């Protein structure tokens, strides 16, 4: 690990960001020699594939030690990339060549090139159950379907204007296309080969992903600074989650039902709880984060950061979605009531008598300190006090999600979510 990388990681720890509290942490930073564009993961082989858009290459990275294995020459201006873990084939959309290269993941060689796609093949998604590959063609307003067995284009569907991201639910065989200039989602039923419907979402949808276990679809709305949540059973938007500035990449870990959103102008990644559609943490990463990929086997999240030509690696240590105030075996704990609150909430802290260096702090969703409450060593447990929703200057805080953190001696800090209403 480089000296610069160590300094960055140490700074994140010393700043005690919310990412640490929520057990989503930066574990590594991968140097990508060539200009990275889109990231994809084969969870079965634990290999990471990155298109290098200006160098006409794909970087192959070993997910075990995050080291570069090789680079593979592909077409001109490679952008979208996706993996079929069952066949160990990787599909690369080359924008200026109007084709898709097929890579054998066993020997890292291009074994086929699928020609004559509609103009500007852009993003790629794979249904491993049917071995079909879906490619958005942004200039032609089309979605091309490729048979992975024969490497032949079998269908071309019309979409909305400037189709951007694409995803498929392998459990329902439904395909979802985010149309950037139409502000909607095209839904196609590949079981019947028919167009189903369009779904209106936010302004300039780009990234899109699906949790096949919950049948929820997540769409980043670039100009709306939000994520639309779609119920795949009804094709209705059931929620809009406010995130950072200009969200673009989105990925899901079905194992813990967490959704990860890269905010390109906020230089962070938001983590959404799929059970509640609430943002539970914001993790600071490098400049201009974009494409995201998740390996659910390792719970590692890979984030492409354009300004640094690096891939930031995060780890989600969650083992499931839990009540943030659920009591644990820790000797320190706290609760808040009412929660959510509008006027004020009461904190009740439990910790050993005469413990040293105890402190209670409130942070906002970005990890910024809002207010701290130093605790006297002479106080006996339980300790109670009120928070009126103001910061350390006495200014009223905006409505939203906040985090209380109790630190005491050498004990592991305890964190809980507090929601402030208007």
N, C-alpha and C positions, 0 to 999 in steps of 0.2 A: 504494500500500500504506500502510495507516494506521500511525501511530507505535506503537500497541499491538501490531499484528501484527508489525512489525519487531522489537520487543523480544522477543516470544514466539519468533520464529524464531531470533533471535540467541542467546537463552538455550539453545535446543535444541542449537545448534552448539557453544557454549562448554561446555556440560555434557558434550559428546562422548558422546552416548548411543549405545547399540547400534544404534539406527536408522540413524545415520550410518555406522557400520562396515559394516552390511549393505546399504548403498546404498538403503535405503527411507527417504525423507526427507519432511518436511512442506514443501510448496512454496507453499501459499497457504491463506488462511482466507476463506471467502465469508460475508458478512453476509446473512442472510435476514431480511427485515423482518417476515415473518409466521412463526407457529409451525410449524417444519418437522416432518414425520412420516416419510415414506418417500421414498427417493431412487431414481431410475431414470435410465439413460443410453441415448441412441441413439448407438451408436458410428459409424454411417454419417454422421450430420449433426454429431456432436460437440456435442450439446445435452443438458443436464441438466434433469430434471424433478423437482420437489419438491412433495409435497402439503403444504398448510398446514392442519392439522387443525381449528383453531379459526376460521379466517378464510374457509373454504369457497372456497379458491383453489388453483391450481397455479402455482408459480413456474417460469418458463422461463429457464434460464441458458446463456449462450454458453460452451462448454467451452474455447474458444480463449483468452479473456481473463478467464474466470470472472466475467463481468458479467451483471446481470439484464437480460433482454430485455423481458419482460412478465409479467403475471400473468393467469390465466384463471379466471373464475368457474365453479365446478362445483356439486356437491350439498352436502348437510349432513354435516359431519364426514368429509371425504375422508381416506382412509387409504392403502390399497394402490394401487400404480401400476406399470404395466409398459408397455414399448414393443415394437412390432413394427417392427424397422428396415427390413424389406422393403417394408412398406406406408406407413411413416411415420405410423402411428396410435398414439395413447397412450390407455391404458385406466385409468380412475380408479374405484375402488370407494368409494361413499359410504355409510358405515355406517348412518346414521339414515334415509336415503331408500330403502334396499334397492334401489339401482340402480347402474349403471355408466355413466359418461359416456365418450364416445368423442371424442378430440381429433384434429383434422387438424394434423399437425406442420408442414405447409407454411405455413398462415396462422394457426396458433394459435387456432383456433376450435372450439367444441363442435359436432359435426356430427350426433350422435345420443345418445340416452339409452336404455339398455336397462333396462326396468322389471321389477318383480315377481321379483327374485331372492329366494332364501330369506333368512331373517333374518340381519342383520349381515354383509354382504359385507365381507371383511376384507383379504385379500392377493390379489395377482394375479400370474399368470405367463403367458407367451405362447410358443407354438410357431410360429416364423416360417415353418417349412416347410409346415405344414398350415393356418396362419392360424386357429388355435384359441386361445381365451383361457380360462384356468382361474381360478376365483375361489373361495376358501374362504369359507364362510358359517358363522361361528363359533357363532352361537346355534342354528342348525338342524342342526349336525353334517352338513353337506353340502358337496359340491364341485360348482359349477355350471360347465358347459361352454358357451361362446359361439362361434358361427360368425362369424368376423371379416368374411366377405363379406356376410352378410345381417344381422348384428347381432341374431341370434335365439338364444335359449337352446335348445340341442339335447339336452342330457343333464343330469341331476342325479344324482350318485352319493352314497351314504351313506359317511361316513368314521367315524373314531373321535370321541371326545369333544373338543369345542372345537378344531376344526382351526385351525391358526395359519398357518405358512408353507406355500408350495407352489412346486414347481419342475418343469420338464419337460426330459427329454433329447430334443432334436429328432432325434438320430440313431437312437434306439431307439423313439421315440414312447411312452415310459413316463412316467407322471406320479406324483410323490411328494408326499404330504401329511403334514406334521408335526402330530400330534394332541396338543395340550398336556396335556390331562387324562387321556389314555389311555397316555401314555408309549410311543407307537409311531408307526410310519410306515405309511400306507396306500399301496399300490402299485396303479396302474390301467394297464391296457394299452389305450391309445386306438385302436390299430390294430384291435383286435377289440371294443372297447367293453365290456371286462370287468374286473371286480375280480380282481387276481392274488393278493395276499397282504398280511399285515401283518408288520412287522419291529419287534421290541422294541428300544428304544434306552435312553437315560438318562432322568433325572427331569425332566419338563416340557420337552419339545422345543419349540423355537420357530422359529428360522431354519433354512432348508434351501436348498441349492444343488447344482448338478451340474456336473462337468467332462465334457462330451460326448466329449472326445478320449480320456479314460482310463476313462470309464464308472464314475466314483466319485461317490458322493453324500455330502454333508457336512451334519451336523445339529448345531446348538447345543443343548446340554442345560442349561437355565437353572439348575436346582437342583443338578445334578451337577458344574457348573463344568467341562464337558468338551465335546468334539466327537466324535460318532460318525462313523466312516468306513464306508460301505456299498459293497460290490462290487455294481454293477448287473447283473452277469451271473448271480450266484448269489443275490442279495437277502440276503446275510449281512453282519453287522457284522464287519469285519476289523481294526478298531482303534478305540481310544478315546484321544483326545489331551487331556491336561490343559491347560487354558488359564486365563484370569483369572477374576475373580469375576463371576458371572451373565452369561455370554455370551449374546448375543441375535442380532446381525446376522452374516451370513456371505455371502461372495462369492468367486468364483474367477476367476483369470486363466489361461485355457487356454494362452496363449502361453508362459508360463514355469512353469506347473503350481504356482502359489502360491495358497494359500487364506488369506483375510483374515477375522479374527474380531474383532468389537467386544465388549469386556467392559464392561458398563454400570456396574459398581461399581468397576472398576479404572482407569477413564479411560485406557484404552489399546487398541491394536489389535495382536493377535498375528498373525504371518505363519507359516503352516505350509508346509513343503516337501511337496508332494503325492507325491513319489517315495519319501520315507522316513517320512512322517507325523510328523515332528519339528518342533517350534517352532524357528524360526531367528532370530526377532527379535520384540521388543515395542516398539511405537512409542507414545509418550505423545501423547495428543490432548486435546480439551476435555472438559468435564464431561458425564457420562452419555452416552457414544456409543451409537448405536443402529443404524439402518439403514445398510447399505453398498451401494455400487454400483461397478463397475469398467468402465473403458473399455479393452479389450484393445489397441485401436489406439494409444493413448497411454501405456498402463501407469499411468494415474492412477486412484487410488482415492478415492472420495468418501464421507465419514463424517459422518452427521448427529449433532450434539451438542446434546442437548435443553436443558441448562441455559443455554447461551449463545445459542441460536437462530442457530447458525452451521453451515456445512458446512466441515469440514477436508478439505483436499486433500493426498493423499500421492502420491508417485511411487515406483514400484518400478523401480529401474535395472537389475534383473537381465536378462541376455540368455539365460539358461538356468540349469539346476541344475548346479552344479559342486561338485567336491570342495573343501571349505573350505581344505585345505592344498595345493591344486594350485599348483605353482610358477609364478610370473609373471615378467615382465620387470623387476620391481622389484629394486633393488640390496639391499634388505633382505628377509629372510624368516625363518620359523621353523617348527619341527615339534614334535610332542608324541608321546611313546611311553612306555608303551602308551596307547592311546586307542580305546575307553573304558578307564578305570582305576578301581581300588578303593582301593589303598593310597596310591600316589604315582605321578606321571608325570614324565618328564624332558623339559624344554624345551631345544631346541637352536636357538640364534639365530645367524643369519648377517647381518653388517653390516660396513661398511668400518671399517678400523682408525682409532682415535682420533676417531671421529665424536662430535659434541657433542650434548648434551641427549637422550641415549637413555634410554628407559624401557620396561619391559614391565609390563602390567597385566592383571588378570583381573577380568571383570565377570560378574554373573549375568544371567539372561534378561530382567530388567526394566531393565537398564542401570546398576544400582548397582555401584559399585566394591567388589570383594571384597578384593583385595590388589594392591599395587604392588611392583615390583622395580626400584629405581633401578640404572642401569648405569654403571660407571666409564668415563670416556673412555679410560683406559689399557688396558682389556681388549682382547685381540686375538680376532678371530673364528676359529672358532665359539665362542660362549659357551654353557655348559651349566649347568643347575641344576635342582633338583627342586621340585615343588609337592606337598605332602602333603594338599591338599584343605582347608586351613584358611584362615580369613579373617585380617585384619590384627591381630585380637585373640587369635588362636590357637584360636578356636572352630572345630570341625569343621563344614564346610558340608554341606548336605543333598545327596542324590543329585539329579542333574539336568544340564541343559545350561548350560555356561559358555563365555565367549568370552575368548581370549587376544588382546591387542592390542599390537603392537610399534610404538613411535613412535621415530623417529631423525632428528634434524635437521629439514630441510625436506622430507624424503621423505614420500610419501603413506603413512599408517598401514596396516599389514598386520594382518588379522584372521583368526582360525581358531577353529573350534568344538572344545570339549573336553567330553567326557561323563564325569561322575563317577558311579560305581555305588555301591550301598550298601556 
